[in-house]
């Protein structure tokens, strides 16, 4: 799994900011393995990924490192050392600890299910069709749930404040 963005630093009359010039998202099926067994995970490109970002910034005239050069070459991205650039990538590395939340669905390979011990052939994890929930994270369950709860509380407070302000404005107009 990989999500990447390339930004250029823009100096203009309104100030300076980062403008996105390239982006992409790639995903492939992968396998999770622990002491209980191995199972296939089938993400989609629009799945919810909670992965740490790796950000590298190179000033004007500064050569990007070999990893960035190789990535740009493989993905047809033009390197422009005349601009200050920020390369941002979040990806799931092999052998990395991961938390996956989704549906466990039966699958059938070539119409054959070998036996009960062959769990990798019988099931896979993908987006739960009944709820649509599917999360892949390099955080553990506790840290991920804490982050999601904080976001939900922030959005709830923002929504209540916005609703209260809107209601107050409507009452002020009509009264």
Backbone bond lengths (Angstrom), bond angles and torsions (degrees), N, CA, C in turn:
res aa  C-N    CA-C-N  psi(-1)  N-CA   C-N-CA  omega(-1)  CA-C   N-CA-C  phi
1 X - - - 1.451 - - 1.521 108.47 -
2 X 1.300 116.67 135.10 1.463 120.50 178.01 1.513 110.10 -151.61
3 X 1.314 115.47 139.19 1.454 124.06 175.26 1.521 105.77 -130.82
4 X 1.325 118.51 124.93 1.455 119.31 -176.81 1.524 112.00 -136.78
5 X 1.343 114.58 151.49 1.461 122.75 178.04 1.518 108.54 -142.06
6 X 1.331 115.65 145.97 1.464 121.71 174.05 1.516 106.98 -124.41
7 X 1.332 115.52 128.09 1.461 121.92 -179.35 1.526 109.21 -120.72
8 X 1.333 116.31 146.21 1.460 121.91 171.93 1.518 108.20 -111.59
9 X 1.333 114.77 142.78 1.452 120.43 178.80 1.512 108.41 -79.10
10 X 1.319 117.33 124.81 1.458 122.92 -175.15 1.522 109.20 -111.64
11 X 1.335 115.85 121.92 1.457 121.52 174.98 1.526 107.07 -99.46
12 X 1.328 118.32 118.67 1.457 120.24 177.44 1.522 110.03 -142.89
13 X 1.329 115.90 -177.79 1.472 120.89 -176.79 1.517 113.02 -65.36
14 X 1.336 117.03 -27.05 1.466 120.89 -179.04 1.521 111.99 -82.83
15 X 1.287 118.22 0.81 1.457 122.34 -174.77 1.514 108.59 118.19
16 X 1.282 116.05 -162.49 1.458 119.11 179.75 1.519 109.16 -125.87
17 X 1.329 114.92 146.71 1.452 120.21 179.17 1.521 109.18 -156.69
18 X 1.315 115.53 174.26 1.458 121.69 179.65 1.524 109.02 -96.45
19 X 1.330 117.06 124.82 1.463 122.71 176.21 1.516 108.91 -104.96
20 X 1.324 117.45 130.43 1.464 121.41 178.43 1.526 109.41 -74.33
21 X 1.341 116.04 127.65 1.461 120.51 179.73 1.528 112.65 -112.91
22 X 1.318 118.10 -21.57 1.463 122.48 178.81 1.522 108.04 -148.97
23 X 1.335 116.69 151.41 1.462 120.55 172.81 1.519 108.82 -160.37
24 X 1.303 115.68 162.40 1.452 120.28 177.88 1.512 111.20 -169.63
25 X 1.310 115.09 164.04 1.453 121.90 179.22 1.515 107.91 -144.71
26 X 1.306 116.87 129.58 1.452 121.45 -179.12 1.523 109.05 -130.44
27 X 1.316 115.68 141.50 1.454 118.27 175.29 1.516 110.06 -146.28
28 X 1.300 114.72 148.94 1.459 122.63 176.24 1.524 107.34 -138.38
29 X 1.306 116.75 156.06 1.463 119.83 173.45 1.521 108.18 -63.04
30 X 1.324 116.19 146.74 1.460 120.53 177.15 1.521 108.64 -143.31
31 X 1.312 115.77 172.02 1.460 121.15 -177.66 1.516 110.54 -115.00
32 X 1.330 115.55 138.68 1.461 122.71 171.38 1.512 107.77 -103.60
33 X 1.313 115.48 140.27 1.459 119.13 179.68 1.517 109.21 -138.58
34 X 1.324 115.77 134.03 1.464 121.98 172.01 1.517 107.82 -139.69
35 X 1.362 117.75 -166.43 1.468 119.62 -176.85 1.527 113.02 -69.23
36 X 1.345 118.10 -11.77 1.465 119.80 -179.80 1.524 112.92 -94.57
37 X 1.323 117.76 -14.46 1.459 119.54 179.32 1.506 112.84 149.18
38 X 1.316 115.11 -162.54 1.456 123.09 -175.08 1.527 108.07 -132.49
39 X 1.345 117.16 138.39 1.463 120.64 -178.75 1.525 109.32 -142.65
40 X 1.330 115.78 146.68 1.462 121.67 179.03 1.522 109.94 -83.00
41 X 1.341 116.56 140.71 1.458 123.26 175.01 1.524 107.15 -115.78
42 X 1.335 115.69 130.29 1.464 121.01 -176.98 1.529 109.93 -117.27
43 X 1.336 117.94 87.83 1.464 120.03 178.75 1.524 111.71 -80.75
44 X 1.333 115.16 161.80 1.461 121.67 171.73 1.524 107.23 -111.69
45 X 1.326 117.68 162.33 1.465 119.08 179.67 1.523 112.31 -65.05
46 X 1.339 118.14 -22.26 1.463 119.78 178.97 1.532 112.80 -98.49
47 X 1.337 117.31 12.13 1.464 120.91 177.16 1.524 110.14 -66.20
48 X 1.323 116.39 158.52 1.459 122.39 179.04 1.529 109.41 -83.46
49 X 1.324 116.71 112.50 1.466 121.83 178.51 1.513 108.58 -109.88
50 X 1.308 117.28 129.44 1.457 122.97 176.57 1.529 107.12 -115.93
51 X 1.326 116.15 81.13 1.461 121.36 -175.40 1.523 109.96 -120.04
52 X 1.336 116.19 147.50 1.461 120.62 178.38 1.521 110.00 -65.79
53 X 1.342 115.75 143.93 1.460 121.21 178.50 1.520 110.67 -89.88
54 X 1.308 115.77 141.35 1.453 122.95 170.06 1.521 105.30 -108.66
55 X 1.337 117.22 113.46 1.460 121.35 -176.24 1.524 108.88 -115.77
56 X 1.331 115.21 130.29 1.463 120.93 176.33 1.523 107.58 -128.63
57 X 1.341 116.16 133.58 1.467 121.74 -178.82 1.521 108.36 -119.12
58 X 1.345 114.80 133.31 1.459 120.78 179.03 1.524 108.39 -125.16
59 X 1.343 116.18 125.27 1.464 121.45 179.91 1.519 111.05 -72.15
60 X 1.334 115.09 168.88 1.470 120.54 177.18 1.520 109.59 -55.71
61 X 1.327 114.51 134.66 1.461 120.22 178.14 1.516 114.28 80.51
62 X 1.329 117.78 -10.07 1.467 121.51 -179.42 1.529 109.22 -86.76
63 X 1.331 115.75 132.19 1.465 121.22 179.72 1.527 110.28 -76.64
64 X 1.334 118.12 130.55 1.468 119.83 173.08 1.529 110.53 -64.44
65 X 1.330 115.98 157.82 1.463 119.62 179.49 1.531 110.56 -71.77
66 X 1.329 116.59 172.45 1.474 121.65 -175.01 1.530 112.41 -63.14
67 X 1.345 117.77 -35.26 1.469 120.20 179.06 1.528 110.96 -61.76
68 X 1.328 116.92 -45.44 1.460 121.29 -179.89 1.529 109.95 -66.69
69 X 1.327 116.78 -43.05 1.471 120.11 178.87 1.524 110.84 -59.72
70 X 1.322 117.46 -45.38 1.460 121.65 -179.19 1.524 110.87 -64.55
71 X 1.340 116.86 -42.97 1.456 120.78 178.97 1.532 110.17 -61.16
72 X 1.326 117.48 -46.60 1.464 121.27 -179.52 1.526 111.08 -62.68
73 X 1.318 116.43 -40.20 1.467 120.32 178.92 1.528 110.57 -63.05
74 X 1.344 117.76 -45.72 1.465 122.28 -179.48 1.522 112.93 -64.62
75 X 1.348 117.28 -30.27 1.465 120.99 -175.47 1.524 113.53 -105.59
76 X 1.326 117.22 9.36 1.460 120.85 177.08 1.509 114.00 66.25
77 X 1.338 117.63 30.90 1.457 122.10 -179.96 1.530 108.60 -94.54
78 X 1.332 116.22 128.04 1.453 121.61 -179.21 1.534 110.03 -75.93
79 X 1.315 115.98 126.37 1.467 120.50 174.70 1.519 108.55 -82.32
80 X 1.327 116.93 133.89 1.465 121.24 -179.20 1.522 109.11 -130.34
81 X 1.356 117.11 90.13 1.464 119.31 -177.85 1.530 113.59 -70.63
82 X 1.349 117.85 -6.70 1.462 119.47 178.85 1.531 111.41 -79.25
83 X 1.337 117.34 -8.66 1.461 122.06 -179.82 1.530 110.56 -117.97
84 X 1.326 116.02 148.52 1.461 120.61 171.94 1.519 106.81 -75.64
85 X 1.334 117.31 125.23 1.464 120.90 -175.25 1.527 111.54 -127.24
86 X 1.335 113.33 150.19 1.464 121.31 175.34 1.528 107.02 -121.26
87 X 1.331 115.72 124.77 1.457 122.29 178.54 1.518 107.41 -107.83
88 X 1.318 115.98 121.73 1.468 121.05 -175.96 1.525 108.55 -124.18
89 X 1.328 116.44 125.80 1.459 120.08 178.98 1.513 109.33 -138.96
90 X 1.321 115.13 137.66 1.462 120.35 169.50 1.518 106.05 -122.75
91 X 1.318 115.50 127.75 1.462 118.13 -178.33 1.525 110.17 -148.74
92 X 1.297 114.16 159.10 1.451 122.63 177.59 1.520 107.17 -97.63
93 X 1.304 116.56 115.30 1.461 122.12 -177.25 1.527 110.27 -86.11
94 X 1.332 117.84 151.05 1.471 120.19 174.26 1.530 110.70 -57.78
95 X 1.311 116.97 144.04 1.467 124.77 179.42 1.525 113.87 65.46
96 X 1.324 117.82 15.32 1.461 121.33 177.16 1.527 109.35 -85.20
97 X 1.348 117.06 143.91 1.458 120.63 174.53 1.518 108.39 -67.15
98 X 1.328 116.13 138.08 1.454 119.77 -175.17 1.523 109.71 -145.72
99 X 1.336 115.05 150.37 1.460 122.35 174.87 1.522 106.70 -117.29
100 X 1.333 117.21 129.29 1.459 122.35 179.45 1.513 108.43 -124.92
101 X 1.334 116.25 130.94 1.456 122.22 176.46 1.514 107.15 -123.43
102 X 1.325 116.39 118.94 1.459 120.70 -179.91 1.513 109.58 -174.30
103 X 1.312 116.08 -168.28 1.454 121.10 179.78 1.516 111.85 -89.13
104 X 1.336 116.80 145.30 1.460 122.69 176.16 1.530 106.17 -100.68
105 X 1.323 115.80 106.55 1.455 120.34 -173.80 1.520 110.93 -112.12
106 X 1.334 116.00 141.02 1.465 119.84 175.85 1.511 109.46 -68.96
107 X 1.313 115.83 144.50 1.450 120.02 173.99 1.512 108.51 -134.25
108 X 1.268 115.83 160.69 1.442 121.93 -175.11 1.524 107.94 -133.10
109 X 1.311 117.43 119.03 1.459 120.94 -179.20 1.518 109.08 -98.76
110 X 1.313 116.28 119.25 1.469 122.52 179.06 1.533 112.47 52.93
111 X 1.335 116.88 29.94 1.456 120.06 177.73 1.515 114.34 75.50
112 X 1.338 118.01 4.19 1.469 120.45 -176.49 1.524 111.21 -120.14
113 X 1.310 115.83 132.75 1.453 121.61 167.48 1.513 105.14 -114.75
114 X 1.339 116.17 117.64 1.465 119.32 -169.51 1.528 113.03 -67.35
115 X 1.341 117.74 -61.05 1.462 120.84 178.69 1.519 109.34 -163.75
116 X 1.320 116.91 176.32 1.461 120.62 -175.87 1.524 113.17 -65.22
117 X 1.324 118.03 -27.87 1.458 119.28 -179.23 1.527 110.85 -78.43
118 X 1.306 117.39 -10.83 1.455 121.76 -177.81 1.526 110.26 -90.78
119 X 1.361 116.60 59.13 1.465 120.41 -173.21 1.517 112.26 -65.31
120 X 1.321 117.87 -28.44 1.456 118.67 -178.95 1.525 110.85 -63.74
121 X 1.315 117.86 -27.77 1.459 120.68 178.77 1.522 111.90 -85.21
122 X 1.322 118.17 -18.63 1.460 120.22 -173.34 1.522 113.95 -94.46
123 X 1.320 118.80 -28.56 1.466 119.41 -174.51 1.515 111.35 -136.43
124 X 1.323 114.98 161.17 1.456 121.90 170.44 1.519 107.98 -151.81
125 X 1.318 115.90 159.41 1.460 121.40 178.78 1.521 107.58 -104.07
126 X 1.323 115.49 128.74 1.456 120.93 176.46 1.518 108.20 -150.89
127 X 1.327 116.64 -176.96 1.456 120.40 -179.70 1.523 110.05 -56.24
128 X 1.330 115.69 129.74 1.460 121.50 179.35 1.524 108.71 -69.12
129 X 1.346 118.45 115.98 1.465 119.54 -176.13 1.523 113.94 -63.61
130 X 1.328 118.77 -27.16 1.465 119.90 -177.83 1.523 112.06 -79.03
131 X 1.339 118.22 -32.88 1.464 120.06 -177.13 1.522 113.13 -112.83
132 X 1.323 117.91 -23.20 1.459 120.74 -176.65 1.517 113.38 79.97
133 X 1.337 117.51 3.05 1.459 120.26 -178.84 1.516 111.51 -77.79
134 X 1.323 115.42 133.89 1.454 121.11 174.83 1.521 107.19 -162.61
135 X 1.311 117.54 117.75 1.460 122.70 -178.17 1.517 108.25 -131.76
136 X 1.324 116.00 135.71 1.456 122.21 171.86 1.520 106.23 -122.85
137 X 1.332 117.13 126.83 1.461 120.33 -175.56 1.513 110.94 -142.44
138 X 1.343 115.81 147.36 1.456 119.50 172.25 1.530 110.83 -93.57
139 X 1.342 116.82 8.93 1.465 122.23 172.03 1.517 108.20 -94.78
140 X 1.337 116.50 158.51 1.466 117.41 175.52 1.529 109.43 -78.86
141 X 1.313 116.63 171.02 1.469 121.50 -174.05 1.522 112.00 -58.29
142 X 1.327 117.55 -41.91 1.468 121.04 -177.09 1.533 110.89 -65.90
143 X 1.340 117.81 -47.06 1.467 120.45 -179.86 1.528 111.39 -65.36
144 X 1.322 116.69 -40.38 1.455 120.47 179.33 1.529 110.72 -63.94
145 X 1.335 117.81 -45.77 1.465 120.00 -178.98 1.528 110.48 -65.93
146 X 1.332 118.55 -36.40 1.474 120.87 176.54 1.525 110.91 -62.37
147 X 1.338 117.26 -44.49 1.466 120.62 178.22 1.519 111.65 -62.61
148 X 1.332 117.07 -43.63 1.461 120.49 -179.20 1.523 111.74 -67.14
149 X 1.335 117.57 -35.96 1.472 121.18 177.35 1.526 109.87 -65.73
150 X 1.349 117.45 -43.33 1.467 120.69 178.24 1.532 110.95 -59.99
151 X 1.326 117.01 -43.43 1.472 120.43 177.98 1.519 110.92 -62.16
152 X 1.332 116.96 -43.36 1.469 120.86 -179.12 1.522 110.66 -63.50
153 X 1.324 117.91 -42.08 1.472 121.43 179.14 1.523 110.04 -64.09
154 X 1.334 117.51 -43.57 1.460 121.17 178.17 1.522 110.71 -60.00
155 X 1.325 116.93 -46.87 1.466 120.57 -179.82 1.524 111.64 -65.08
156 X 1.318 117.67 -36.38 1.462 121.35 177.42 1.526 110.83 -64.57
157 X 1.331 117.05 -46.38 1.467 121.06 179.56 1.524 109.98 -63.36
158 X 1.333 116.95 -44.42 1.460 121.25 178.71 1.527 110.24 -61.14
159 X 1.321 117.29 -44.26 1.465 121.49 179.23 1.517 112.24 -62.65
160 X 1.333 116.76 -43.13 1.470 120.36 178.21 1.525 111.48 -64.31
161 X 1.339 116.64 -42.87 1.469 120.07 179.20 1.527 110.39 -63.99
162 X 1.311 117.66 -43.62 1.461 122.01 179.45 1.528 110.64 -64.10
163 X 1.327 117.16 -43.27 1.471 121.19 179.31 1.524 111.20 -64.60
164 X 1.326 116.28 -43.05 1.468 120.25 179.53 1.521 110.55 -63.60
165 X 1.333 116.64 -43.02 1.465 120.57 177.78 1.511 111.52 -62.75
166 X 1.324 116.78 -43.11 1.467 120.86 178.78 1.521 112.05 -64.28
167 X 1.326 116.84 -42.49 1.462 121.10 178.13 1.518 110.51 -64.22
168 X 1.335 116.89 -41.84 1.475 120.47 178.46 1.524 111.15 -63.09
169 X 1.330 116.95 -39.16 1.461 120.63 177.94 1.518 111.22 -65.49
170 X 1.331 117.22 -43.61 1.462 120.84 178.64 1.534 111.30 -62.84
171 X 1.317 116.46 -43.72 1.473 120.00 178.42 1.510 110.98 -63.85
172 X 1.306 117.44 -37.99 1.460 122.07 179.89 1.533 110.40 -66.43
173 X 1.336 117.53 -36.91 1.460 121.45 179.86 1.519 111.50 -71.66
174 X 1.331 116.93 -43.07 1.468 121.18 -173.74 1.520 114.64 -90.89
175 X 1.278 119.99 -6.65 1.477 120.94 -179.43 1.512 110.67 -109.49
